Amino acid sequence: MSTARGLGLAIRPRPLNPQALLSVLGERYGYWTDDIEHTDPFGWPATQDDTI
């Protein structure tokens, strides 16, 4: 919900359908797919399975 609020979406105080919120974030905002190349902010060493 904090991500939705950060994107300017209003979360109404009633029962929330979590799947509906996740769908909006994914389909409208590309939440699960949009990304850019970036360095690891924590400086952790990369593992063989990393896809960054």
N, C-alpha and C positions, 0 to 999 in steps of 0.2 A: 504494500500500500504506500510506503514512503516513496518508492520509485514512481508510482502513478501520481502522487501529489507533486513530486519534483518535476514531472512533465506537464503540470498544470491541470491535471484531471481532478475533478471533485469527487470525493468518496462520500456518498450519502450515508447517514447513520441508520441503516436498516440491514437486515440479513444480506450478506454479500456472497455472491456466487464466485468462489475463487477461480474456477475454470473460466468463467466469462472475463474476469479481469486479466488472467494470463493470456487469453486469446486476443484481447484488445492490445495488450503490450506487444505480443508477438506479431500480429497481423498489421496493425497500424504503425507501430513504432519500430518494428524489426528487432525487438529486444533480444531475441535468441540468436540472430544471425549477423546483425551489424556489428562490426568491430574494426579496429584499425591496428596496424602493427604498433607495438609498444614494448617498452622495457618493463621488466618485472619490478614493480615498485618496492618489493620486499628484498630484492637481491638474492632470491633463492636460486640455487643452481638448477638448470634445466635437466629434466629426465628424458630418457629415450622416447617416452610416449607423448611428450609435449608437442602440440601442433601450432604453437605461436610462430 
